[in-house]
């Protein structure tokens, strides 16, 4: 299990490629210009909402990777799905509000969101396998069991030596 390192692989995806894709969403939405007669504040608010919901997904990645509880992971995945839907809806709502010159930036944000969500799906799949977490749990449990057996053997040896009068000190 430890050799597969799925939690470590998920963590690496989360720290670099997924972060880069999330930043690409943010950067693509930074300078959107409203279309004629459209409200600049509404454009900014929707863009900020899209970025915020992507960040919500990012925030959930680390606890998902570290958690071994299936129910908790499912709950986090549901939260991620809700945030992903909100991000997509914000991008859809932006389309009629931005100028024609800003549409390529909006398309780039959509592509970056798709890339981010693809990476997030890989992170979840790796995290669900949980090989590092399970390996550690097995290792700790086996260590405890073996330690108890060793202590029992040492106590038995100590008792046997005590019955024979052995003190462990050489006499000269």
N, C-alpha and C positions, 0 to 999 in steps of 0.2 A: 504493500500500500504506500509506504513512504517513498518508494522509487517513482511512483506515478506523479507525485507532487501536484495533484490537481488544484489544491487550494493555493499553492505558491504560483502556479501558472495563471490562475484566475486573478490573483493579486497583481501580478506583473501586467496583465492585460488592463486591469483597472487603473493602475498607476500611470501608464504611459499611453498606449494607443487610445483607450477610452477617454482619457483626459484630453488628449489632443483633439479627438472628434468633438467632445463637448465644447472645447474652446473654439473650434471651427464654427460650431453653431452660433456661439456668442459673437465671434468676430464678424460673421456674415450678416448678423442682424444689427450691428452697431450703427451703421449710418444709413438706415432706410429713410428714404424721403417720401412724405405723403403725396398722394396724387392730388390733382387739382380739386380744390374744395373739400379736401379730407382733413381730419383733425390730427395734427402732429402728435398730440398727447396720447391719442388712442393707439396710434402706430407704436409709439414708445412703450406704452403699457402692455400691448400684446407681445411685442418683442421681448420685453422684460419677463413676462409670464412664461414665454417659451424657454428662455434661458433658465429661469428659476426651476421649472419642472424638470429640465435636464439635470440640473444640480441636485434636485431631490433624489433622482435615480442614483446619481453618483454617491451621494451620502449613504444610501442603503447598500451599496456594493460591499463595503468592508465588513459590516456586521453579517451580511449574508455569507460571505466567504468564511468567517470565523465561527458561525453557528452550526451546531450539529443537530438541532431540533428541527425536524421536518415541518412541523406546524408553523414555527416561527419563520422558516424560510419561505413557506407558501404565503404567509401573511405579507412578508416583505415583497415578494414577487407581485402580489396583488396591488400593493402600493406603487410599485414600479410601473405596472401596466396602467394604472390610473394616471400617473404622471406622464407617461408616454402619450396617452390619448390626449391629455390636456396640451402637451407640446404640439402635437400634430394639429389639433383644433386651432391653436393660436396661429400657426403658420397658414392654415386655410383661411382664417379670418383676416389675415394680413393681406392676402392677395388682392382683393378689390380696393384696399386702402392705400397701397403704395404706388408710387409713380412707375411708369414703364421703365425708366432708367434703373429703378431699384429691383425690378423683378429678377434679374440674374443673381443678385445677392440673396434674394429670397429663395431662389432655386438652389443656390449653394447651401443655404441653411438647411433646406429640406434634404439634400444629399448628405450633408454632415449628420443630420439627425438619423437618417437611415443607417449610416455607417456606425454611429454611436449605438443604436439599438441592436444592430447585428453583433457588435462587440459585447454588448450587455447580455445578449442571449448566450454567447460563448462563455462569458463569465459565470452566468447562472448554471449552465450545463456542467462546467468544471467544478464549481462550488458544490453542486448537488452530489457529485461523486465523493466529495469530502475525504479524499484519501489521507491527507495530512492529519486532519482532525481525528479520523478513525484510527490511524496508525498510532498516534500519540495516546489515545484512550486505551487501545490494546496494550501498548507498551507499559503504560502506567499500571494497568490492571494486572498484567503478567508480573511486573516487578513486585507489586504488593504480594501477590500469591507466592512467588518464589522466595521473597524475603521472609514471609511467614514460615515456609517450609524449612528454610535455612536456620531460622531462629529456633524452631522446634528441634532440629537435629543438634544444634549447639547445646541446647538445654539438656537433651538426652545424654550427650557426650559428657557434659559437665557433671550431671548426676552420676553417671557410671564411674567417672574418675573420682568423685567424692566418696563413693562407696568403697573404692579400693584404697582410699587414704592418700591419694595423689594430690599434692598441693601445688605442683608446678614449680617448686623450688628445689634445686640440687643441694644435696648435703655433701659436705666435704669431709 
